[in-house]
Amino acid sequence: MSAYYSKMYLMKITSLRFFTVYGPFGRPDMAMFKFTERIHKNKKIDIYNKGKHIRDFTYISNIIHPIIKILTKKRKKLYDVYNLASSKPEKLNKYIGELEKSFGKKAKKNYIDLQVGDVLKTAASTKKIDKFTGKLKKINISQGINLFVNWYKNYVK
């Protein structure tokens, strides 16, 4: 719709596709926040599809520079779309394992069947945004989860 609107009204529009973004002040309904809170409180976490889902988990600081660049750099194209992601998809079980390492304890797990309509894998190519912004060093999943858990312990308590 944005592409059509852009062409119809000759309006420059840039769309951003965010892939499983997590970090401080993130949404409490997302897996990172829910899992962190429940592990911290020694409660069970619900894990769909036995943790076999694959997601392109993206730490918030990995997308800040590209967003600023998109907002401030003149673009020639009338319409464009960029993926903002780590471009390193990981299994949900690895994500949970990193949380367990950060807390120094095992999570209590409640395995649930695959939800109807759930996507098994998300993965993004960031070649286009990397070309636009220059290849940036990204915080990996281990670093990102440690940063989030430290923030959680100090901020949320």
C-alpha positions in Angstrom: 0.0 0.0 0.0 2.8 2.4 0.8 4.5 1.8 -2.6 1.2 2.5 -4.3 0.5 5.6 -2.2 4.0 6.8 -2.9 3.6 6.5 -6.7 0.1 7.9 -6.7 1.0 11.1 -4.7 4.7 11.3 -5.6 5.5 11.1 -1.9 8.8 9.7 -0.7 8.0 6.8 1.6 10.5 4.4 3.3 9.2 1.3 5.0 11.2 -0.4 7.8 10.8 -4.1 8.6 11.8 -4.9 12.2 12.8 -8.5 13.0 12.2 -9.6 16.6 13.7 -6.5 18.2 14.4 -6.7 21.9 16.2 -4.7 24.5 15.7 -2.3 27.5 12.2 -0.9 27.7 10.9 -3.5 25.2 7.4 -4.7 25.0 6.4 -6.8 28.1 4.3 -9.1 25.8 7.3 -10.2 23.8 9.2 -13.4 24.5 12.4 -11.7 25.9 10.6 -9.8 28.5 8.1 -12.6 29.4 10.8 -15.2 29.6 13.2 -13.0 31.6 10.5 -12.1 34.1 9.3 -15.7 34.6 12.8 -17.1 34.9 13.7 -14.4 37.4 10.6 -15.3 39.5 11.2 -19.0 39.1 8.0 -19.5 37.1 7.5 -21.7 34.1 7.9 -20.3 30.6 5.6 -21.4 27.8 7.6 -22.7 24.8 5.7 -23.3 21.6 6.8 -25.9 19.1 9.3 -27.4 21.6 11.5 -24.3 21.1 12.2 -25.2 17.4 11.1 -21.8 16.1 13.9 -19.8 14.5 13.9 -16.0 14.8 16.1 -13.2 13.6 16.5 -11.8 17.1 17.8 -8.2 16.9 19.1 -6.2 19.8 17.8 -2.6 19.8 21.1 -0.9 19.4 21.7 -2.7 16.2 19.0 -0.7 14.5 19.4 2.7 16.0 22.2 3.9 13.6 20.4 2.6 10.5 17.1 4.4 11.5 19.0 7.7 12.1 20.7 7.3 8.7 17.4 6.6 7.0 15.9 9.7 8.6 18.7 12.0 7.8 20.2 10.9 4.5 18.7 12.2 1.3 17.2 9.4 -0.8 16.6 9.4 -4.5 14.0 6.6 -4.7 10.4 7.5 -4.3 9.7 4.3 -2.3 12.0 1.9 -0.5 11.9 -0.8 2.1 14.7 -1.9 4.5 15.0 -5.0 6.7 16.4 -4.1 10.2 17.6 -7.3 11.7 20.7 -9.2 13.0 20.5 -11.4 9.9 21.7 -14.3 12.1 18.6 -16.4 12.8 18.8 -18.5 16.0 16.6 -21.3 17.4 14.4 -20.3 20.3 16.1 -23.0 22.4 19.4 -21.2 22.0 17.8 -17.9 23.0 16.4 -19.6 26.1 19.8 -21.2 26.8 21.4 -17.8 26.7 18.8 -16.5 29.2 19.6 -19.4 31.5 23.4 -18.6 31.3 22.7 -14.9 32.1 20.6 -15.9 35.2 22.9 -18.8 36.1 19.9 -21.2 36.5 17.7 -23.4 34.4 14.3 -22.2 33.2 11.3 -24.1 34.2 9.8 -25.1 30.9 6.2 -25.8 29.7 6.3 -27.2 26.2 3.3 -26.4 24.1 2.3 -27.5 20.6 2.7 -25.2 17.6 0.2 -22.4 17.5 -2.1 -22.3 14.5 -0.8 -19.7 12.0 2.6 -19.3 13.7 5.6 -18.8 11.5 8.3 -21.4 11.9 11.2 -19.2 10.8 12.0 -15.5 10.3 15.2 -14.4 8.6 16.2 -11.2 7.0 18.8 -10.1 4.5 20.4 -6.9 5.6 22.5 -6.4 2.5 20.4 -3.5 1.3 20.6 -1.5 4.6 24.3 -2.5 5.1 25.0 -1.0 1.6 23.1 2.2 2.6 24.6 2.6 6.1 27.9 0.7 5.8 28.4 -2.6 7.5 28.1 -2.1 11.2 29.4 -4.2 14.1 26.3 -5.8 15.7 25.7 -7.0 19.2 25.2 -10.8 19.0 22.5 -12.8 20.8 24.8 -13.6 23.8 25.8 -10.0 24.3 22.3 -8.7 23.8 20.7 -11.1 26.2 23.3 -10.3 28.9 22.7 -6.6 28.4 18.9 -7.1 28.6 19.1 -9.3 31.7 21.4 -6.8 33.5 19.0 -4.0 32.6 16.1 -6.0 33.9 17.7 -6.9 37.2 18.6 -3.2 37.8 15.5 -1.5 36.4 12.6 -3.8 36.9 13.5 -5.7 40.0 
